[in-house]
Amino acid sequence: MRLRMRNKSAMFHPMHLHGHAFQVRTQAGRGPRKDTVTVLPGRSLEVDFDADNPGQWLTHCHNVYHGEAGMMTIVSYVE
Ligand SMILES: [Cu+2]
């Protein structure tokens, strides 16, 4: 699966996906494997992960006050 995250704000957002590690896509190809990646202001990035853990997984900004303000959603899939 591929997630594309776009940061339209002027703030840094460390985005976290529960239940998986993902691989950050870079211009050079495959970047580091992580479970949290900072999306820079005005930038976007893509991450790939194996959909091998079916369920409902929270994904959110790790700045808690951002998550509480709404930067939180569910990634959900079945086997
Ligand atoms: Cu944030």
N, CA, C, O and the ligand as a Tripos MOL2 file, in Angstrom:
@<TRIPOS>MOLECULE
protein
  317   315    80     0     0
PROTEIN
NO_CHARGES

@<TRIPOS>ATOM
      1 N           0.8470   -1.1740    0.0000 N.3       1 MET1
      2 CA          0.0000    0.0000    0.0000 C.3       1 MET1
      3 C           0.8920    1.2370    0.0000 C.2       1 MET1
      4 O           2.0080    1.2300    0.5200 O.2       1 MET1
      5 N           0.3630    2.2870   -0.5970 N.am      2 ARG2
      6 CA          1.1130    3.5430   -0.6260 C.3       2 ARG2
      7 C           0.2490    4.6500   -0.0380 C.2       2 ARG2
      8 O          -0.9090    4.8250   -0.4170 O.2       2 ARG2
      9 N           0.8280    5.3830    0.8830 N.am      3 LEU3
     10 CA          0.1670    6.5670    1.4370 C.3       3 LEU3
     11 C           0.9130    7.7970    0.9400 C.2       3 LEU3
     12 O           2.1420    7.8620    0.9820 O.2       3 LEU3
     13 N           0.1540    8.7520    0.4780 N.am      4 ARG4
     14 CA          0.7480   10.0360    0.0950 C.3       4 ARG4
     15 C           0.2400   11.0770    1.0760 C.2       4 ARG4
     16 O          -0.9650   11.2410    1.2650 O.2       4 ARG4
     17 N           1.1760   11.7730    1.6940 N.am      5 MET5
     18 CA          0.8160   12.7940    2.6850 C.3       5 MET5
     19 C           1.2900   14.1410    2.1750 C.2       5 MET5
     20 O           2.4430   14.2970    1.7740 O.2       5 MET5
     21 N           0.4000   15.1010    2.1930 N.am      6 ARG6
     22 CA          0.7310   16.4430    1.7150 C.3       6 ARG6
     23 C           0.5180   17.4260    2.8600 C.2       6 ARG6
     24 O          -0.5450   17.4730    3.4790 O.2       6 ARG6
     25 N           1.5430   18.1960    3.1180 N.am      7 ASN7
     26 CA          1.4930   19.1770    4.2070 C.3       7 ASN7
     27 C           1.2880   20.5580    3.6020 C.2       7 ASN7
     28 O           2.2130   21.1500    3.0470 O.2       7 ASN7
     29 N           0.0730   21.0600    3.7160 N.am      8 LYS8
     30 CA         -0.2510   22.3770    3.1600 C.3       8 LYS8
     31 C          -0.0120   23.4830    4.1780 C.2       8 LYS8
     32 O          -0.2760   24.6520    3.8970 O.2       8 LYS8
     33 N           0.4740   23.1320    5.3350 N.am      9 SER9
     34 CA          0.6480   24.1190    6.4020 C.3       9 SER9
     35 C           2.1050   24.5920    6.4520 C.2       9 SER9
     36 O           2.9530   24.1450    5.6790 O.2       9 SER9
     37 N           2.3600   25.4970    7.3760 N.am     10 ALA10
     38 CA          3.7190   26.0180    7.5900 C.3      10 ALA10
     39 C           4.3640   25.3590    8.8060 C.2      10 ALA10
     40 O           5.3530   25.8620    9.3410 O.2      10 ALA10
     41 N           3.8000   24.2320    9.2390 N.am     11 MET11
     42 CA          4.2880   23.5510   10.4370 C.3      11 MET11
     43 C           4.8470   22.1790   10.0750 C.2      11 MET11
     44 O           4.5150   21.6090    9.0370 O.2      11 MET11
     45 N           5.6990   21.6670   10.9500 N.am     12 PHE12
     46 CA          6.2210   20.3100   10.7990 C.3      12 PHE12
     47 C           5.2040   19.3250   11.3740 C.2      12 PHE12
     48 O           4.6060   19.5780   12.4200 O.2      12 PHE12
     49 N           5.0160   18.2050   10.6840 N.am     13 HIS13
     50 CA          4.0780   17.2000   11.1710 C.3      13 HIS13
     51 C           4.7420   15.8200   11.1720 C.2      13 HIS13
     52 O           4.9240   15.2280   10.1090 O.2      13 HIS13
     53 N           5.0980   15.3080   12.3310 N.am     14 PRO14
     54 CA          5.6190   13.9350   12.4260 C.3      14 PRO14
     55 C           4.4520   12.9470   12.3770 C.2      14 PRO14
     56 O           3.7410   12.7570   13.3640 O.2      14 PRO14
     57 N           4.2720   12.3320   11.2260 N.am     15 MET15
     58 CA          3.1020   11.4770   11.0040 C.3      15 MET15
     59 C           3.4230   10.0220   11.3560 C.2      15 MET15
     60 O           4.4450    9.4710   10.9480 O.2      15 MET15
     61 N           2.5350    9.4390   12.1080 N.am     16 HIS16
     62 CA          2.7330    8.0970   12.6440 C.3      16 HIS16
     63 C           1.6060    7.1750   12.1950 C.2      16 HIS16
     64 O           0.4360    7.5570   12.2000 O.2      16 HIS16
     65 N           1.9740    5.9570   11.8080 N.am     17 LEU17
     66 CA          0.9950    4.9270   11.4680 C.3      17 LEU17
     67 C           1.1510    3.7840   12.4560 C.2      17 LEU17
     68 O           2.2460    3.2490   12.6330 O.2      17 LEU17
     69 N           0.0660    3.4170   13.0900 N.am     18 HIS18
     70 CA          0.0940    2.2930   14.0270 C.3      18 HIS18
     71 C           0.0880    0.9620   13.2710 C.2      18 HIS18
     72 O          -0.4500    0.8620   12.1680 O.2      18 HIS18
     73 N           0.6860   -0.0360   13.8720 N.am     19 GLY19
     74 CA          0.5550   -1.4060   13.3890 C.3      19 GLY19
     75 C           1.4600   -1.8000   12.2410 C.2      19 GLY19
     76 O           1.4240   -2.9520   11.8080 O.2      19 GLY19
     77 N           2.2720   -0.8820   11.7320 N.am     20 HIS20
     78 CA          3.1110   -1.1600   10.5690 C.3      20 HIS20
     79 C           4.4030   -0.3580   10.6540 C.2      20 HIS20
     80 O           4.4730    0.6710   11.3260 O.2      20 HIS20
     81 N           5.4080   -0.8460    9.9690 N.am     21 ALA21
     82 CA          6.5480   -0.0130    9.6060 C.3      21 ALA21
     83 C           6.3720    0.2880    8.1150 C.2      21 ALA21
     84 O           5.8420   -0.5370    7.3720 O.2      21 ALA21
     85 N           6.8050    1.4360    7.6940 N.am     22 PHE22
     86 CA          6.6980    1.7890    6.2780 C.3      22 PHE22
     87 C           8.0620    2.1860    5.7410 C.2      22 PHE22
     88 O           8.9960    2.4840    6.4850 O.2      22 PHE22
     89 N           8.1360    2.1770    4.4210 N.am     23 GLN23
     90 CA          9.3660    2.5850    3.7460 C.3      23 GLN23
     91 C           9.1180    3.9250    3.0900 C.2      23 GLN23
     92 O           8.2090    4.0740    2.2740 O.2      23 GLN23
     93 N           9.9350    4.8980    3.4540 N.am     24 VAL24
     94 CA          9.8020    6.2330    2.8940 C.3      24 VAL24
     95 C          10.3380    6.2150    1.4640 C.2      24 VAL24
     96 O          11.4300    5.7040    1.2130 O.2      24 VAL24
     97 N           9.5700    6.7710    0.5330 N.am     25 ARG25
     98 CA         10.0230    6.8660   -0.8580 C.3      25 ARG25
     99 C          10.8030    8.1670   -1.0300 C.2      25 ARG25
    100 O          10.3540    9.2360   -0.6160 O.2      25 ARG25
    101 N          11.9580    8.0570   -1.6370 N.am     26 THR26
    102 CA         12.7920    9.2320   -1.8850 C.3      26 THR26
    103 C          13.0400    9.3540   -3.3820 C.2      26 THR26
    104 O          12.6990    8.4500   -4.1450 O.2      26 THR26
    105 N          13.6300   10.4630   -3.8010 N.am     27 GLN27
    106 CA         13.9510   10.6170   -5.2280 C.3      27 GLN27
    107 C          14.9240    9.5390   -5.6740 C.2      27 GLN27
    108 O          14.9050    9.1160   -6.8300 O.2      27 GLN27
    109 N          15.7650    9.1000   -4.7650 N.am     28 ALA28
    110 CA         16.7440    8.0670   -5.0950 C.3      28 ALA28
    111 C          16.1170    6.6740   -5.0830 C.2      28 ALA28
    112 O          16.7550    5.7080   -5.5020 O.2      28 ALA28
    113 N          14.8980    6.5620   -4.6160 N.am     29 GLY29
    114 CA         14.2540    5.2520   -4.5540 C.3      29 GLY29
    115 C          13.7360    4.9660   -3.1620 C.2      29 GLY29
    116 O          12.9250    5.7080   -2.6080 O.2      29 GLY29
    117 N          14.2310    3.8650   -2.6120 N.am     30 ARG30
    118 CA         13.7320    3.4170   -1.3160 C.3      30 ARG30
    119 C          14.5150    4.0710   -0.1960 C.2      30 ARG30
    120 O          15.7430    3.9980   -0.1570 O.2      30 ARG30
    121 N          13.8020    4.7080    0.7080 N.am     31 GLY31
    122 CA         14.4190    5.3520    1.8450 C.3      31 GLY31
    123 C          14.3420    4.4830    3.0790 C.2      31 GLY31
    124 O          14.1530    3.2710    2.9740 O.2      31 GLY31
    125 N          14.4860    5.0810    4.2390 N.am     32 PRO32
    126 CA         14.5130    4.3100    5.4830 C.3      32 PRO32
    127 C          13.1440    3.7380    5.8440 C.2      32 PRO32
    128 O          12.0990    4.2390    5.4290 O.2      32 PRO32
    129 N          13.1970    2.6600    6.6400 N.am     33 ARG33
    130 CA         11.9700    2.0880    7.1920 C.3      33 ARG33
    131 C          11.7170    2.7170    8.5530 C.2      33 ARG33
    132 O          12.6140    2.8030    9.3930 O.2      33 ARG33
    133 N          10.4810    3.1550    8.7550 N.am     34 LYS34
    134 CA         10.1300    3.8760    9.9740 C.3      34 LYS34
    135 C           8.6750    3.6000   10.3160 C.2      34 LYS34
    136 O           7.9590    2.9570    9.5480 O.2      34 LYS34
    137 N           8.2420    4.0910   11.4760 N.am     35 ASP35
    138 CA          6.8060    4.1270   11.7360 C.3      35 ASP35
    139 C           6.3180    5.5580   11.9680 C.2      35 ASP35
    140 O           5.1330    5.7930   12.2070 O.2      35 ASP35
    141 N           7.2370    6.4930   11.8930 N.am     36 THR36
    142 CA          6.8990    7.9120   11.9990 C.3      36 THR36
    143 C           7.8230    8.6720   11.0520 C.2      36 THR36
    144 O           9.0280    8.4260   11.0110 O.2      36 THR36
    145 N           7.2450    9.5930   10.2980 N.am     37 VAL37
    146 CA          8.0610   10.3970    9.3880 C.3      37 VAL37
    147 C           7.5720   11.8470    9.4470 C.2      37 VAL37
    148 O           6.3700   12.1080    9.4880 O.2      37 VAL37
    149 N           8.5130   12.7700    9.4500 N.am     38 THR38
    150 CA          8.1450   14.1780    9.4970 C.3      38 THR38
    151 C           7.8860   14.6880    8.0800 C.2      38 THR38
    152 O           8.7430   14.5990    7.2010 O.2      38 THR38
    153 N           6.6920   15.2190    7.8870 N.am     39 VAL39
    154 CA          6.3420   15.8460    6.6130 C.3      39 VAL39
    155 C           6.6210   17.3380    6.7670 C.2      39 VAL39
    156 O           6.0030   18.0180    7.5860 O.2      39 VAL39
    157 N           7.5610   17.8330    5.9690 N.am     40 LEU40
    158 CA          8.0170   19.2100    6.1060 C.3      40 LEU40
    159 C           6.9560   20.1890    5.6120 C.2      40 LEU40
    160 O           6.1030   19.8290    4.8010 O.2      40 LEU40
    161 N           7.0120   21.4220    6.0990 N.am     41 PRO41
    162 CA          6.0350   22.4360    5.6710 C.3      41 PRO41
    163 C           6.0280   22.5940    4.1480 C.2      41 PRO41
    164 O           7.0790   22.7330    3.5230 O.2      41 PRO41
    165 N           4.8350   22.5700    3.5690 N.am     42 GLY42
    166 CA          4.6920   22.7870    2.1330 C.3      42 GLY42
    167 C           5.1540   21.6310    1.2660 C.2      42 GLY42
    168 O           5.1880   21.7600    0.0420 O.2      42 GLY42
    169 N           5.5070   20.5110    1.8620 N.am     43 ARG43
    170 CA          6.0440   19.3730    1.1060 C.3      43 ARG43
    171 C           5.0870   18.1910    1.1940 C.2      43 ARG43
    172 O           4.1570   18.1680    2.0010 O.2      43 ARG43
    173 N           5.3460   17.2290    0.3490 N.am     44 SER44
    174 CA          4.5960   15.9850    0.4280 C.3      44 SER44
    175 C           5.5840   14.8400    0.3580 C.2      44 SER44
    176 O           6.7210   15.0030   -0.0850 O.2      44 SER44
    177 N           5.1420   13.7020    0.7940 N.am     45 LEU45
    178 CA          5.9590   12.5050    0.6560 C.3      45 LEU45
    179 C           5.0700   11.2850    0.6010 C.2      45 LEU45
    180 O           3.8920   11.3200    0.9570 O.2      45 LEU45
    181 N           5.6780   10.1970    0.1390 N.am     46 GLU46
    182 CA          4.9590    8.9360    0.0220 C.3      46 GLU46
    183 C           5.6800    7.8810    0.8350 C.2      46 GLU46
    184 O           6.9070    7.8710    0.9400 O.2      46 GLU46
    185 N           4.8870    6.9970    1.4040 N.am     47 VAL47
    186 CA          5.4410    5.8530    2.1310 C.3      47 VAL47
    187 C           4.7320    4.5950    1.6470 C.2      47 VAL47
    188 O           3.5500    4.6260    1.3050 O.2      47 VAL47
    189 N           5.4580    3.5080    1.6220 N.am     48 ASP48
    190 CA          4.9120    2.2040    1.2430 C.3      48 ASP48
    191 C           4.9570    1.2770    2.4500 C.2      48 ASP48
    192 O           5.9200    1.2770    3.2160 O.2      48 ASP48
    193 N           3.9050    0.4920    2.6030 N.am     49 PHE49
    194 CA          3.9340   -0.5130    3.6640 C.3      49 PHE49
    195 C           3.2370   -1.7790    3.1870 C.2      49 PHE49
    196 O           2.3770   -1.7370    2.3080 O.2      49 PHE49
    197 N           3.6190   -2.8940    3.7760 N.am     50 ASP50
    198 CA          2.9690   -4.1640    3.4760 C.3      50 ASP50
    199 C           1.6540   -4.2280    4.2350 C.2      50 ASP50
    200 O           1.6210   -4.0440    5.4520 O.2      50 ASP50
    201 N           0.5790   -4.4870    3.5180 N.am     51 ALA51
    202 CA         -0.7390   -4.6150    4.1430 C.3      51 ALA51
    203 C          -0.8800   -6.0490    4.6580 C.2      51 ALA51
    204 O          -1.6580   -6.8430    4.1300 O.2      51 ALA51
    205 N          -0.1190   -6.3520    5.6840 N.am     52 ASP52
    206 CA         -0.0620   -7.7100    6.2170 C.3      52 ASP52
    207 C          -0.5490   -7.7790    7.6590 C.2      52 ASP52
    208 O          -0.2450   -8.7250    8.3860 O.2      52 ASP52
    209 N          -1.2990   -6.7780    8.0560 N.am     53 ASN53
    210 CA         -1.7920   -6.7300    9.4320 C.3      53 ASN53
    211 C          -3.2000   -6.1390    9.4240 C.2      53 ASN53
    212 O          -3.4100   -5.0210    9.8950 O.2      53 ASN53
    213 N          -4.1800   -6.9030    8.8790 N.am     54 PRO54
    214 CA         -5.5280   -6.3620    8.6840 C.3      54 PRO54
    215 C          -6.1270   -5.8350    9.9810 C.2      54 PRO54
    216 O          -5.8850   -6.3680   11.0630 O.2      54 PRO54
    217 N          -6.8980   -4.7960    9.8430 N.am     55 GLY55
    218 CA         -7.5630   -4.2050   10.9950 C.3      55 GLY55
    219 C          -7.8010   -2.7300   10.7800 C.2      55 GLY55
    220 O          -7.7850   -2.2280    9.6560 O.2      55 GLY55
    221 N          -8.0220   -2.0570   11.8770 N.am     56 GLN56
    222 CA         -8.2460   -0.6200   11.8570 C.3      56 GLN56
    223 C          -7.1070    0.0250   12.6180 C.2      56 GLN56
    224 O          -6.9390   -0.2070   13.8160 O.2      56 GLN56
    225 N          -6.3370    0.8240   11.9330 N.am     57 TRP57
    226 CA         -5.1200    1.3870   12.4980 C.3      57 TRP57
    227 C          -5.1620    2.8980   12.4970 C.2      57 TRP57
    228 O          -5.4270    3.5450   11.4840 O.2      57 TRP57
    229 N          -4.8910    3.4270   13.6600 N.am     58 LEU58
    230 CA         -4.8430    4.8740   13.7880 C.3      58 LEU58
    231 C          -3.6210    5.4160   13.0580 C.2      58 LEU58
    232 O          -2.5350    4.8410   13.1350 O.2      58 LEU58
    233 N          -3.8040    6.5110   12.3590 N.am     59 THR59
    234 CA         -2.6790    7.2700   11.8230 C.3      59 THR59
    235 C          -2.9150    8.7280   12.1770 C.2      59 THR59
    236 O          -4.0230    9.2470   12.0390 O.2      59 THR59
    237 N          -1.8460    9.3820   12.6370 N.am     60 HIS60
    238 CA         -2.0470   10.7160   13.2100 C.3      60 HIS60
    239 C          -0.7310   11.4690   13.2670 C.2      60 HIS60
    240 O           0.3480   10.8920   13.1340 O.2      60 HIS60
    241 N          -0.8490   12.7760   13.4680 N.am     61 CYS61
    242 CA          0.3200   13.5880   13.7500 C.3      61 CYS61
    243 C           0.7530   13.3270   15.1890 C.2      61 CYS61
    244 O          -0.0720   13.2620   16.1000 O.2      61 CYS61
    245 N           2.0560   13.1790   15.3740 N.am     62 HIS62
    246 CA          2.5660   12.8800   16.7080 C.3      62 HIS62
    247 C           2.6970   14.1180   17.5890 C.2      62 HIS62
    248 O           3.0180   13.9910   18.7710 O.2      62 HIS62
    249 N           2.4650   15.2780   17.0600 N.am     63 ASN63
    250 CA          2.2580   16.4400   17.9240 C.3      63 ASN63
    251 C           0.8400   16.3030   18.4700 C.2      63 ASN63
    252 O          -0.1360   16.5010   17.7460 O.2      63 ASN63
    253 N           0.7360   15.9690   19.7360 N.am     64 VAL64
    254 CA         -0.5590   15.5610   20.2900 C.3      64 VAL64
    255 C          -1.6210   16.6310   20.0750 C.2      64 VAL64
    256 O          -2.7790   16.3170   19.7980 O.2      64 VAL64
    257 N          -1.2290   17.8830   20.2000 N.am     65 TYR65
    258 CA         -2.2500   18.9230   20.0310 C.3      65 TYR65
    259 C          -2.7200   19.0180   18.5900 C.2      65 TYR65
    260 O          -3.8240   19.5010   18.3420 O.2      65 TYR65
    261 N          -1.9080   18.5670   17.6230 N.am     66 HIS66
    262 CA         -2.3760   18.4920   16.2380 C.3      66 HIS66
    263 C          -3.3660   17.3370   16.0780 C.2      66 HIS66
    264 O          -4.4190   17.4860   15.4590 O.2      66 HIS66
    265 N          -3.0080   16.1910   16.6450 N.am     67 GLY67
    266 CA         -3.9140   15.0450   16.5720 C.3      67 GLY67
    267 C          -5.2590   15.3650   17.1990 C.2      67 GLY67
    268 O          -6.3100   15.0420   16.6450 O.2      67 GLY67
    269 N          -5.2130   15.9990   18.3540 N.am     68 GLU68
    270 CA         -6.4610   16.3470   19.0380 C.3      68 GLU68
    271 C          -7.2730   17.3680   18.2460 C.2      68 GLU68
    272 O          -8.4950   17.4390   18.3740 O.2      68 GLU68
    273 N          -6.5760   18.1590   17.4250 N.am     69 ALA69
    274 CA         -7.2730   19.1650   16.6130 C.3      69 ALA69
    275 C          -7.8220   18.5610   15.3210 C.2      69 ALA69
    276 O          -8.4920   19.2520   14.5530 O.2      69 ALA69
    277 N          -7.5460   17.2730   15.0720 N.am     70 GLY70
    278 CA         -8.1420   16.6340   13.9140 C.3      70 GLY70
    279 C          -7.1850   15.9220   12.9810 C.2      70 GLY70
    280 O          -7.6290   15.2570   12.0450 O.2      70 GLY70
    281 N          -5.8920   16.0390   13.2030 N.am     71 MET71
    282 CA         -4.9460   15.3340   12.3250 C.3      71 MET71
    283 C          -4.8300   13.8900   12.7700 C.2      71 MET71
    284 O          -3.7910   13.4520   13.2630 O.2      71 MET71
    285 N          -5.9210   13.1600   12.5850 N.am     72 MET72
    286 CA         -6.0170   11.7780   13.0450 C.3      72 MET72
    287 C          -7.0790   11.0980   12.2030 C.2      72 MET72
    288 O          -8.1710   11.6310   12.0100 O.2      72 MET72
    289 N          -6.7480    9.9120   11.7030 N.am     73 THR73
    290 CA         -7.7520    9.1660   10.9540 C.3      73 THR73
    291 C          -7.4330    7.6750   11.0770 C.2      73 THR73
    292 O          -6.4740    7.2860   11.7440 O.2      73 THR73
    293 N          -8.2380    6.8660   10.4340 N.am     74 ILE74
    294 CA         -8.0940    5.4150   10.4910 C.3      74 ILE74
    295 C          -7.7050    4.8800    9.1180 C.2      74 ILE74
    296 O          -8.3220    5.2180    8.1080 O.2      74 ILE74
    297 N          -6.6690    4.0370    9.0960 N.am     75 VAL75
    298 CA         -6.3670    3.2270    7.9190 C.3      75 VAL75
    299 C          -6.9650    1.8580    8.2010 C.2      75 VAL75
    300 O          -6.6070    1.2070    9.1830 O.2      75 VAL75
    301 N          -7.8720    1.4260    7.3440 N.am     76 SER76
    302 CA         -8.6250    0.2060    7.6090 C.3      76 SER76
    303 C          -8.5880   -0.6910    6.3710 C.2      76 SER76
    304 O          -8.8160   -0.2310    5.2530 O.2      76 SER76
    305 N          -8.2980   -1.9730    6.5850 N.am     77 TYR77
    306 CA         -8.3770   -2.9240    5.4760 C.3      77 TYR77
    307 C          -8.5980   -4.3230    6.0290 C.2      77 TYR77
    308 O          -8.3400   -4.6020    7.2000 O.2      77 TYR77
    309 N          -9.0860   -5.1960    5.1470 N.am     78 VAL78
    310 CA         -9.3380   -6.5770    5.5300 C.3      78 VAL78
    311 C          -8.3940   -7.4800    4.7590 C.2      78 VAL78
    312 O          -7.7410   -7.0620    3.8030 O.2      78 VAL78
    313 N          -8.3380   -8.7240    5.1970 N.am     79 GLU79
    314 CA         -7.4340   -9.6760    4.5760 C.3      79 GLU79
    315 C          -7.8670  -10.0170    3.1680 C.2      79 GLU79
    316 O          -7.2100  -10.8120    2.4960 O.2      79 GLU79
    317 CU          1.2860   18.0690   13.2210 Cu       80 CU80
@<TRIPOS>BOND
     1     1     2 1
     2     2     3 1
     3     3     4 2
     4     3     5 am
     5     5     6 1
     6     6     7 1
     7     7     8 2
     8     7     9 am
     9     9    10 1
    10    10    11 1
    11    11    12 2
    12    11    13 am
    13    13    14 1
    14    14    15 1
    15    15    16 2
    16    15    17 am
    17    17    18 1
    18    18    19 1
    19    19    20 2
    20    19    21 am
    21    21    22 1
    22    22    23 1
    23    23    24 2
    24    23    25 am
    25    25    26 1
    26    26    27 1
    27    27    28 2
    28    27    29 am
    29    29    30 1
    30    30    31 1
    31    31    32 2
    32    31    33 am
    33    33    34 1
    34    34    35 1
    35    35    36 2
    36    35    37 am
    37    37    38 1
    38    38    39 1
    39    39    40 2
    40    39    41 am
    41    41    42 1
    42    42    43 1
    43    43    44 2
    44    43    45 am
    45    45    46 1
    46    46    47 1
    47    47    48 2
    48    47    49 am
    49    49    50 1
    50    50    51 1
    51    51    52 2
    52    51    53 am
    53    53    54 1
    54    54    55 1
    55    55    56 2
    56    55    57 am
    57    57    58 1
    58    58    59 1
    59    59    60 2
    60    59    61 am
    61    61    62 1
    62    62    63 1
    63    63    64 2
    64    63    65 am
    65    65    66 1
    66    66    67 1
    67    67    68 2
    68    67    69 am
    69    69    70 1
    70    70    71 1
    71    71    72 2
    72    71    73 am
    73    73    74 1
    74    74    75 1
    75    75    76 2
    76    75    77 am
    77    77    78 1
    78    78    79 1
    79    79    80 2
    80    79    81 am
    81    81    82 1
    82    82    83 1
    83    83    84 2
    84    83    85 am
    85    85    86 1
    86    86    87 1
    87    87    88 2
    88    87    89 am
    89    89    90 1
    90    90    91 1
    91    91    92 2
    92    91    93 am
    93    93    94 1
    94    94    95 1
    95    95    96 2
    96    95    97 am
    97    97    98 1
    98    98    99 1
    99    99   100 2
   100    99   101 am
   101   101   102 1
   102   102   103 1
   103   103   104 2
   104   103   105 am
   105   105   106 1
   106   106   107 1
   107   107   108 2
   108   107   109 am
   109   109   110 1
   110   110   111 1
   111   111   112 2
   112   111   113 am
   113   113   114 1
   114   114   115 1
   115   115   116 2
   116   115   117 am
   117   117   118 1
   118   118   119 1
   119   119   120 2
   120   119   121 am
   121   121   122 1
   122   122   123 1
   123   123   124 2
   124   123   125 am
   125   125   126 1
   126   126   127 1
   127   127   128 2
   128   127   129 am
   129   129   130 1
   130   130   131 1
   131   131   132 2
   132   131   133 am
   133   133   134 1
   134   134   135 1
   135   135   136 2
   136   135   137 am
   137   137   138 1
   138   138   139 1
   139   139   140 2
   140   139   141 am
   141   141   142 1
   142   142   143 1
   143   143   144 2
   144   143   145 am
   145   145   146 1
   146   146   147 1
   147   147   148 2
   148   147   149 am
   149   149   150 1
   150   150   151 1
   151   151   152 2
   152   151   153 am
   153   153   154 1
   154   154   155 1
   155   155   156 2
   156   155   157 am
   157   157   158 1
   158   158   159 1
   159   159   160 2
   160   159   161 am
   161   161   162 1
   162   162   163 1
   163   163   164 2
   164   163   165 am
   165   165   166 1
   166   166   167 1
   167   167   168 2
   168   167   169 am
   169   169   170 1
   170   170   171 1
   171   171   172 2
   172   171   173 am
   173   173   174 1
   174   174   175 1
   175   175   176 2
   176   175   177 am
   177   177   178 1
   178   178   179 1
   179   179   180 2
   180   179   181 am
   181   181   182 1
   182   182   183 1
   183   183   184 2
   184   183   185 am
   185   185   186 1
   186   186   187 1
   187   187   188 2
   188   187   189 am
   189   189   190 1
   190   190   191 1
   191   191   192 2
   192   191   193 am
   193   193   194 1
   194   194   195 1
   195   195   196 2
   196   195   197 am
   197   197   198 1
   198   198   199 1
   199   199   200 2
   200   199   201 am
   201   201   202 1
   202   202   203 1
   203   203   204 2
   204   203   205 am
   205   205   206 1
   206   206   207 1
   207   207   208 2
   208   207   209 am
   209   209   210 1
   210   210   211 1
   211   211   212 2
   212   211   213 am
   213   213   214 1
   214   214   215 1
   215   215   216 2
   216   215   217 am
   217   217   218 1
   218   218   219 1
   219   219   220 2
   220   219   221 am
   221   221   222 1
   222   222   223 1
   223   223   224 2
   224   223   225 am
   225   225   226 1
   226   226   227 1
   227   227   228 2
   228   227   229 am
   229   229   230 1
   230   230   231 1
   231   231   232 2
   232   231   233 am
   233   233   234 1
   234   234   235 1
   235   235   236 2
   236   235   237 am
   237   237   238 1
   238   238   239 1
   239   239   240 2
   240   239   241 am
   241   241   242 1
   242   242   243 1
   243   243   244 2
   244   243   245 am
   245   245   246 1
   246   246   247 1
   247   247   248 2
   248   247   249 am
   249   249   250 1
   250   250   251 1
   251   251   252 2
   252   251   253 am
   253   253   254 1
   254   254   255 1
   255   255   256 2
   256   255   257 am
   257   257   258 1
   258   258   259 1
   259   259   260 2
   260   259   261 am
   261   261   262 1
   262   262   263 1
   263   263   264 2
   264   263   265 am
   265   265   266 1
   266   266   267 1
   267   267   268 2
   268   267   269 am
   269   269   270 1
   270   270   271 1
   271   271   272 2
   272   271   273 am
   273   273   274 1
   274   274   275 1
   275   275   276 2
   276   275   277 am
   277   277   278 1
   278   278   279 1
   279   279   280 2
   280   279   281 am
   281   281   282 1
   282   282   283 1
   283   283   284 2
   284   283   285 am
   285   285   286 1
   286   286   287 1
   287   287   288 2
   288   287   289 am
   289   289   290 1
   290   290   291 1
   291   291   292 2
   292   291   293 am
   293   293   294 1
   294   294   295 1
   295   295   296 2
   296   295   297 am
   297   297   298 1
   298   298   299 1
   299   299   300 2
   300   299   301 am
   301   301   302 1
   302   302   303 1
   303   303   304 2
   304   303   305 am
   305   305   306 1
   306   306   307 1
   307   307   308 2
   308   307   309 am
   309   309   310 1
   310   310   311 1
   311   311   312 2
   312   311   313 am
   313   313   314 1
   314   314   315 1
   315   315   316 2
@<TRIPOS>SUBSTRUCTURE
     1 MET1         2 RESIDUE 1 A MET
     2 ARG2         6 RESIDUE 1 A ARG
     3 LEU3        10 RESIDUE 1 A LEU
     4 ARG4        14 RESIDUE 1 A ARG
     5 MET5        18 RESIDUE 1 A MET
     6 ARG6        22 RESIDUE 1 A ARG
     7 ASN7        26 RESIDUE 1 A ASN
     8 LYS8        30 RESIDUE 1 A LYS
     9 SER9        34 RESIDUE 1 A SER
    10 ALA10       38 RESIDUE 1 A ALA
    11 MET11       42 RESIDUE 1 A MET
    12 PHE12       46 RESIDUE 1 A PHE
    13 HIS13       50 RESIDUE 1 A HIS
    14 PRO14       54 RESIDUE 1 A PRO
    15 MET15       58 RESIDUE 1 A MET
    16 HIS16       62 RESIDUE 1 A HIS
    17 LEU17       66 RESIDUE 1 A LEU
    18 HIS18       70 RESIDUE 1 A HIS
    19 GLY19       74 RESIDUE 1 A GLY
    20 HIS20       78 RESIDUE 1 A HIS
    21 ALA21       82 RESIDUE 1 A ALA
    22 PHE22       86 RESIDUE 1 A PHE
    23 GLN23       90 RESIDUE 1 A GLN
    24 VAL24       94 RESIDUE 1 A VAL
    25 ARG25       98 RESIDUE 1 A ARG
    26 THR26      102 RESIDUE 1 A THR
    27 GLN27      106 RESIDUE 1 A GLN
    28 ALA28      110 RESIDUE 1 A ALA
    29 GLY29      114 RESIDUE 1 A GLY
    30 ARG30      118 RESIDUE 1 A ARG
    31 GLY31      122 RESIDUE 1 A GLY
    32 PRO32      126 RESIDUE 1 A PRO
    33 ARG33      130 RESIDUE 1 A ARG
    34 LYS34      134 RESIDUE 1 A LYS
    35 ASP35      138 RESIDUE 1 A ASP
    36 THR36      142 RESIDUE 1 A THR
    37 VAL37      146 RESIDUE 1 A VAL
    38 THR38      150 RESIDUE 1 A THR
    39 VAL39      154 RESIDUE 1 A VAL
    40 LEU40      158 RESIDUE 1 A LEU
    41 PRO41      162 RESIDUE 1 A PRO
    42 GLY42      166 RESIDUE 1 A GLY
    43 ARG43      170 RESIDUE 1 A ARG
    44 SER44      174 RESIDUE 1 A SER
    45 LEU45      178 RESIDUE 1 A LEU
    46 GLU46      182 RESIDUE 1 A GLU
    47 VAL47      186 RESIDUE 1 A VAL
    48 ASP48      190 RESIDUE 1 A ASP
    49 PHE49      194 RESIDUE 1 A PHE
    50 ASP50      198 RESIDUE 1 A ASP
    51 ALA51      202 RESIDUE 1 A ALA
    52 ASP52      206 RESIDUE 1 A ASP
    53 ASN53      210 RESIDUE 1 A ASN
    54 PRO54      214 RESIDUE 1 A PRO
    55 GLY55      218 RESIDUE 1 A GLY
    56 GLN56      222 RESIDUE 1 A GLN
    57 TRP57      226 RESIDUE 1 A TRP
    58 LEU58      230 RESIDUE 1 A LEU
    59 THR59      234 RESIDUE 1 A THR
    60 HIS60      238 RESIDUE 1 A HIS
    61 CYS61      242 RESIDUE 1 A CYS
    62 HIS62      246 RESIDUE 1 A HIS
    63 ASN63      250 RESIDUE 1 A ASN
    64 VAL64      254 RESIDUE 1 A VAL
    65 TYR65      258 RESIDUE 1 A TYR
    66 HIS66      262 RESIDUE 1 A HIS
    67 GLY67      266 RESIDUE 1 A GLY
    68 GLU68      270 RESIDUE 1 A GLU
    69 ALA69      274 RESIDUE 1 A ALA
    70 GLY70      278 RESIDUE 1 A GLY
    71 MET71      282 RESIDUE 1 A MET
    72 MET72      286 RESIDUE 1 A MET
    73 THR73      290 RESIDUE 1 A THR
    74 ILE74      294 RESIDUE 1 A ILE
    75 VAL75      298 RESIDUE 1 A VAL
    76 SER76      302 RESIDUE 1 A SER
    77 TYR77      306 RESIDUE 1 A TYR
    78 VAL78      310 RESIDUE 1 A VAL
    79 GLU79      314 RESIDUE 1 A GLU
    80 CU80       317 GROUP 0 **** ****
